[in-house]
Amino acid sequence: MCGIVGYIGKKQAKPILINGLSRLEYRGYDSAGIATIEKSGLKVVKNKGRVNDLSNTKGINSLEGTLGIGHTRWATHGKPSSTNSHPHSDNSKNFAVVHNGIIENYSDLKEFLQAHDYTFLSETDTEVIPNLIHFYFNSSKQKDNLRFLDAVTNACKMLKGSYAIEVLSSMYPDNMIVVRKDSPLVIGKGIDENYISSDIPAILSFTKDFYLLNDNEFAFISRTSIDFYDSNLQKINKACQNITWNATAAEKDGYPDFMLKEINEQPKAIRETIGSRISKDSKTIIPDLNLNKKYLNTINKIYIVACGTAMHAGFATKPIFENLCEISVEVEAASEFRYRNPIINEKTLCLFITQSGETADTIAALKLAKSKGAKTIAISNVIGSSITREADYTVYTHAGPEIAVASTKAYTSQIVLLAIIAIYFSEILEKNSTKTIELKNDILLLPSKIEEVLKNTEQIKNFAQKIYKEKDVFFIGRGIDYSVAQEGSLKLKEISYIHSEAYPSGELKHGPIALIENDVTVISVLTNRLLVEKSVSNILEVVTRGAKTFIVTNQELNQEFDEVIKIPKTNTFISPVLSIIPLQILAYYISKEKGLDVDKPRNLAKSVTVE
Ligand code: G6P
């Protein structure tokens, strides 16, 4: 959580920092601040509220300087307030720091510094960092630039936890130091200027050349140079990577919100994720995976571990692996998996799904699985993200940047990629070739079928207008449809703040049906031909008790229901890619109807980089 941005060049830093922060706001948006170095020294302007509110903050109009750092906050330690906002300075006001992450031992460090007469203004964990830098700066035996670097590396050696940090010093008006450990940070290289950001899309309009820092790597940056060091002040070489994403991919491109844009981008996201990995007549190719039959034959268990929507993509694809590969699969929340000592050994294969590649729990879960001898595969959408540096293998979804907090195109791309991986395993294992050929053909038809679903939004919008004032909504489904019900329910609660629950249809009679009364909304997903009759009976049971129904189905239903959204037929295994879309659209229009901020729902952040 939290976004950080930096600029060092010839232009005024303020507008560039504010522009970058507004693009990073999806990472947290309860307070914002920037610091620059002016002729008179360090100047900090910060406040509670959104990045937009900075323009009304005292001191912003006169803020000058051609290098600066910025921060948009998702509060962890200390409530949102001007004092707790970043940047934080040391007692001497010579150093200013922005930080994304958590310093776990900040209380001990505070005590240590207090014993050396340092005082603290805020309740944050971050404020220890500039003061530690000041402490080590005073005791450093190094000279010139190395003295600044020595102070920052020594301070970082004291920190436990996760951090991406930018440091400015009034004594070094032409430089900035950045470092990361377990929190994201990228450096964009320009001509006579350099940019820093928590993610690539935020600065993609300025440069396409990026350095991706590894943990505990420090960069000493000037307008014209970027030098990399390890924590022992030894210089290291790093290659610059050219990113091929188009800058407009990170813009709204005429849509009122990112979420609506991203919902509509699903045909393209799926097309690009499929790429040349599958084709009708040849074997599946995943160049990033290098697994052979001998190894796959030893695997007796697959874990799919993830958080939020990514975990729901795991639930949706468990049956594909089990059916095509005949290996038992467990899907688990990373936050649970990492603390329960799961039974894992070299016969276990672990897949970790994460759009951002930065989710703290998912990364920790991967490290645990690796330490127990399992091979690990990361499924991520962000090139060079933290998880990709930890995993044995990384396979990318090619959904393009996903900015809205509520995930849409990443979810459907993850399902498609996992289905392709299951096919790939199944082909290597020489399992049921008829099923895999059928599935491949149906995957290739998905983009045009999604386009069809996206044409039918009016009916969904009208239903949203009918139910946007509801307090509770229920989602039901069986088998794979239940996994879609879970994701639909999450979408609704995330962006409309309506309480919703998802249940397997067969569980209704074991409790939830007691909550069904006149006019309660029950949303059903119904795509499995073999379970139609049973599912329809469950829907009728709630209708009898007065429920309003909204059904997403690809089946012919003989009964009349309030609202039936027809979607094209496809292979049951990948039906979630089509059946989720009406639920994404429904959640979107309910949120709009309520006048909420669809892209930045309260209390949430796109990337959960703390536990
Ligand atoms: C947050 C986001 C969700 C996302 C989840 C996992 O909760 O709001 O949209 O599904 O994190 O994120 P990841 O980047 O690991 O897929």
Residues whose N, C-alpha, C, O or C-beta is under 5 A from the ligand:
A	BS01	G6P	C307 G308 T309 A310 I353 T354 Q355 S356 G357 T359 V405 A406 S407 A605 K606 V608
